[in-house]
Structure formats: C-alpha cells, structure tokens
Amino acid sequence: MKPPRRVVVLGATGSIGGSTLKVVARHVDRFRIAALTAGRQAEALDRLAARWDPDYVVLADGADRPQGDQWNGQWRYGRDEVKRAAADPSIPIVVNALVGFAGLESTLAALEAGKRLALANKESLVVGGELVLEAAAAGGGELLPVDSEHSAILQCLGDRPTAEVSRVILTASGGPFRDWPADRFAAIRPEDALAHPTWSMGDKISVDSATLANKALEVIEAHLLFGLDFDRIDVVVHPASIVHSMVEFRDGSTVSQLGYPTMEVPILFALSAPERLSNEFRAFDPVGASPLEFERLRREDFPMFELGVAAGRSGGTAPAVYNAANEVAVRAFLSGRLSFAGIPKLVEMALSRMPATPVESLEHLVSVDAEARSRSIESVGTQPATGGEKTP
Ligand SMILES: NC(=O)c1ccc[n+]([C@@H]2O[C@H](COP(=O)([O-])OP(=O)(O)OC[C@H]3O[C@@H](n4cnc5c(N)ncnc54)[C@H](OP(=O)(O)O)[C@@H]3O)[C@@H](O)[C@H]2O)c1
C-alpha cells in the first residue's frame, strides 16, 4: 500500500480548515497532516497540533507559542512562512483555506511548486486571474476547486471539452435575505447577515453570501477555471443547496451534481480526485428532498452581484479593486461602521476611481490591492453606520 500523501492546511483554525481535518481524520490511511497554519488563534493551533502532530505549524500573525502549550513541536512565525509552507517540497497537497487577498501568494507559491492545490480561497484566483493560471501551467500544479459549485461543474464536465458546453448554471442559496423585501435592507444588522440558512461558514464568506458578492466571485472563478466566457455562465437560486450546479451541453443534455450541503464532500474530492473514496454522508434521498425548487436571482436588489460580474468582465485589475474594497466594506459592516447598503456603494466608488488596467505582475496587484484598500478605508469614515441610509 502507498504511504499516506502529505497535506498542509493553510487556515487550519477556520471553517474550511476544520472541515478538511474532519475529512482527513476519516482517511488517515490516505492522507497525513504534515503542516498546519493559522492567522492569530495560537491556542487553537496548539490544540490542533497536539491532535495531529505535524512536522511544524505556522502562526502568521504572532511571534510566540501560547502559554501552557500542549505541543512541543516546531513553531514558525510570520506571513512569509505561510507561503513557504505552501511551497514546501516535502508536501504534495496544499489546502488553501485562507480568507481574501491574503491567500494569493500561497496560491501562486503552491502552483509554481507543482502542487495539487485544493483551493477554497477563491479570492486568490479571482484577483490573480491569469497570473494564477500561468503559475499552474508553468509549475505543472493542479488546481482543484473546493467551492461546491465548481467541484460540481468539474465533476459534471468529466473529460469533455468546454467547447461542448452551452452554459453552466451555478446555484445560489440566495443567502439570508433571499425573501426579504428590499425596503427592509436598511435595517440589516451584522448578526442577520451572519445567519446563513444552509451553510455554516466563516464571517467574511457569510457576509459575501448575504450581499451576493460571493456569487459574483464564483462567476469569475468559473470563468477562469473552465475557460468559459461570461455569457455562458448563469446563476439560479436554489434555496435548499442540494443541486450544487449544472452543466448544459450543446446536445441539450443538462448534467448536475447533487448532495446534502456539506463542504466535506467537495474537500474530499479535491484531495482524492479522480479517485472517489468512501464517505459516511447521508445518501441523497430524492423523495425526501422533493420538491427541488429554483428561483431567479434578484439582481436588482443585490448590486454586489452585478458590480462583481462587471469587474470580472472588465478583467485586469478590476477584480482586485472589487475584492479589496469588498474586504474593507465587510469588515466595516461587521464592526458597525458601515450599513449593509453601504457595502456596494463603497465598492462602486472604488471601482469608479480606479479604472481597470492590465495586470503586470504580482507586485502590481499588491500595490493595486493596497491602494484600493486605503482609499476604501478612507471612504468608510464618510459612510453612514449600520442602519443608516445616506449615500456617500
Ligand atoms: N466556509 C465555507 O463553507 C466556505 C465554502 C466555500 C468557500 N470558502 C472559502 O474558503 C476560504 C476560507 O473560508 P472560511 O469560511 O473557512 O474562513 P474562516 O473560518 O474565517 O477561516 C480563515 C482561516 O484563515 C486564517 N487567516 C485569516 N487571515 C489570515 C492571514 N492574513 N494570514 C494567514 N492566515 C489567515 C484564519 O486564522 P485565525 O482564525 O487563526 O486568525 C483561519 O484559519 C474563503 O476564501 C471562503 O470564501 C468557504
């Protein structure tokens, strides 16, 4: 029997990181945790290290192991060490479960080093765009999406070329405000946005799901991963989150992938593909799950969706500006400094002030991200707090 494949989990203390460790725990004959990284949560990282005994752990935003630590192994510190772990030649599989632009360098490092990259950190692909695809091509790395929608599309496509695809249909739960009238949006509080109806996730993606920014990021992700132009990517609301997406082929056949909502299935697939390993999940029950319902997306009420898709269509630096302004807006919303309606206003302002230009290099993207971030932070000061309705 082959030895277990070594895995590094970037963002091990988060929601996807935790789900990844649950998946690995069921397949210890196939995968071994070789390294774990966290942002700030040193105690949580220590507990995980005591459970998994990796070669080393990395704390990105800290310089010391926690007091009373349970694990005696090697600690490394700083954001550069996260990137180094992504490129560690002794570890063939990288799970990037970081949040936001902070994951870009690790995505590039893993792909340049020829790794299998199980990518949850969609922002890095959306922002990095061609740079990420070029890194995969140059390094021979494999890019496997962890997003359930893209995992579904990958599985539905099989070995067929995208030339045979008429369109893909991404499903969206619709988020917590799917059936709220738009005139109630001014009263939305952070806790309302964090209460996702079908998925339990980190704070940033929960807010992105509420504004539908997440679905725009996923449209751009599908465009890049599958080489489909934007006109061949549709979105439909499916509140139960059971049909994970669909591929419509040119012969009129539509293929979909189904399963009850859990991130562990796409994570397992990203680790094991093309092989399918056994899993303990509840099998799909067509009668019990009936009826499967679909609705149109309320694009007019969730401007973050159209803004994001437009940024994707513009290409170049536009997705980086959209992403940076959104990250600032989400943080400001969660801390009560910006209203829910203020999120798209802030992002629209950033996009209008920083027109798209071609991406020259990683350094260029880093500087665009920094500029969009600082302009947005400045603008937050002029925005109304949660519950306000004034425009900037
Ligand atoms: N959650 C889901 O179900 C889901 C589904 C599909 C896609 N995704 C995507 O997966 C990614 C992760 O989402 P999540 O919900 O798992 O997020 P999360 O729960 O907030 O976890 C994020 C992880 O990244 C670490 N981290 C944050 N900022 C960092 C930085 N600057 N440097 C190094 N580490 C940092 C955090 O460490 P500390 O907590 O220790 O600070 C934590 O371990 C996102 O891109 C999201 O869009 C998530």
The ligand as an SDF file (V2000), in Angstrom:
LIG
                    3D

 48 52  0  0  0  0  0  0  0  0999 V2000
  -16.6550   28.2300    4.9250 N   0  0  0  0  0  0  0  0  0  0  0  0
  -17.1710   27.6760    3.8630 C   0  0  0  0  0  0  0  0  0  0  0  0
  -18.0870   26.8660    3.9410 O   0  0  0  0  0  0  0  0  0  0  0  0
  -16.6190   28.0180    2.5000 C   0  0  0  0  0  0  0  0  0  0  0  0
  -17.2060   27.4690    1.3440 C   0  0  0  0  0  0  0  0  0  0  0  0
  -16.6430   27.7350    0.1180 C   0  0  0  0  0  0  0  0  0  0  0  0
  -15.5340   28.5510    0.0150 C   0  0  0  0  0  0  0  0  0  0  0  0
  -15.0000   29.0890    1.1410 N   0  0  0  0  0  0  0  0  0  0  0  0
  -13.8200   29.9500    1.0220 C   0  0  0  0  0  0  0  0  0  0  0  0
  -12.7850   29.3880    1.8120 O   0  0  0  0  0  0  0  0  0  0  0  0
  -11.9590   30.4130    2.3410 C   0  0  0  0  0  0  0  0  0  0  0  0
  -11.9150   30.2460    3.8600 C   0  0  0  0  0  0  0  0  0  0  0  0
  -13.2050   30.4730    4.3830 O   0  0  0  0  0  0  0  0  0  0  0  0
  -13.5950   30.1010    5.8880 P   0  0  0  0  0  0  0  0  0  0  0  0
  -15.0460   30.2910    5.9740 O   0  0  0  0  0  0  0  0  0  0  0  0
  -13.0020   28.7850    6.2500 O   0  0  0  0  0  0  0  0  0  0  0  0
  -12.8510   31.2770    6.6750 O   0  0  0  0  0  0  0  0  0  0  0  0
  -12.5400   31.4010    8.2390 P   0  0  0  0  0  0  0  0  0  0  0  0
  -13.3940   30.4580    9.0220 O   0  0  0  0  0  0  0  0  0  0  0  0
  -12.5890   32.8340    8.5740 O   0  0  0  0  0  0  0  0  0  0  0  0
  -11.0250   30.8750    8.3620 O   0  0  0  0  0  0  0  0  0  0  0  0
   -9.9490   31.5690    7.7980 C   0  0  0  0  0  0  0  0  0  0  0  0
   -8.6210   30.9480    8.1970 C   0  0  0  0  0  0  0  0  0  0  0  0
   -7.5470   31.7180    7.6270 O   0  0  0  0  0  0  0  0  0  0  0  0
   -6.7030   32.2320    8.6660 C   0  0  0  0  0  0  0  0  0  0  0  0
   -6.3050   33.5750    8.2650 N   0  0  0  0  0  0  0  0  0  0  0  0
   -7.1040   34.6590    8.1270 C   0  0  0  0  0  0  0  0  0  0  0  0
   -6.3940   35.7180    7.6870 N   0  0  0  0  0  0  0  0  0  0  0  0
   -5.1170   35.3000    7.5620 C   0  0  0  0  0  0  0  0  0  0  0  0
   -3.8950   35.9170    7.1550 C   0  0  0  0  0  0  0  0  0  0  0  0
   -3.8460   37.2120    6.8060 N   0  0  0  0  0  0  0  0  0  0  0  0
   -2.7720   35.1720    7.1200 N   0  0  0  0  0  0  0  0  0  0  0  0
   -2.8010   33.8730    7.4630 C   0  0  0  0  0  0  0  0  0  0  0  0
   -3.9060   33.2390    7.8820 N   0  0  0  0  0  0  0  0  0  0  0  0
   -5.0520   33.9310    7.9230 C   0  0  0  0  0  0  0  0  0  0  0  0
   -7.5590   32.2100    9.9290 C   0  0  0  0  0  0  0  0  0  0  0  0
   -6.7180   32.1380   11.0670 O   0  0  0  0  0  0  0  0  0  0  0  0
   -7.1520   32.6210   12.5520 P   0  0  0  0  0  0  0  0  0  0  0  0
   -8.6090   32.3450   12.6820 O   0  0  0  0  0  0  0  0  0  0  0  0
   -6.2670   31.7680   13.3980 O   0  0  0  0  0  0  0  0  0  0  0  0
   -6.8200   34.0890   12.6630 O   0  0  0  0  0  0  0  0  0  0  0  0
   -8.3700   30.9270    9.6920 C   0  0  0  0  0  0  0  0  0  0  0  0
   -7.5960   29.7990    9.9990 O   0  0  0  0  0  0  0  0  0  0  0  0
  -12.5710   31.7460    1.8780 C   0  0  0  0  0  0  0  0  0  0  0  0
  -11.9160   32.1810    0.7260 O   0  0  0  0  0  0  0  0  0  0  0  0
  -14.0080   31.3660    1.5310 C   0  0  0  0  0  0  0  0  0  0  0  0
  -14.5580   32.2050    0.5320 O   0  0  0  0  0  0  0  0  0  0  0  0
  -15.5050   28.8500    2.3720 C   0  0  0  0  0  0  0  0  0  0  0  0
  1  2  1  0
  2  3  2  0
  2  4  1  0
  4  5  1  0
  4 48  2  0
  5  6  2  0
  6  7  1  0
  7  8  2  0
  8  9  1  0
  8 48  1  0
  9 10  1  0
  9 46  1  0
 10 11  1  0
 11 12  1  0
 11 44  1  0
 12 13  1  0
 13 14  1  0
 14 15  2  0
 14 16  1  0
 14 17  1  0
 17 18  1  0
 18 19  2  0
 18 20  1  0
 18 21  1  0
 21 22  1  0
 22 23  1  0
 23 24  1  0
 23 42  1  0
 24 25  1  0
 25 26  1  0
 25 36  1  0
 26 27  1  0
 26 35  1  0
 27 28  2  0
 28 29  1  0
 29 30  1  0
 29 35  2  0
 30 31  1  0
 30 32  2  0
 32 33  1  0
 33 34  2  0
 34 35  1  0
 36 37  1  0
 36 42  1  0
 37 38  1  0
 38 39  2  0
 38 40  1  0
 38 41  1  0
 42 43  1  0
 44 45  1  0
 44 46  1  0
 46 47  1  0
M  CHG  2   8   1  16  -1
M  END
$$$$
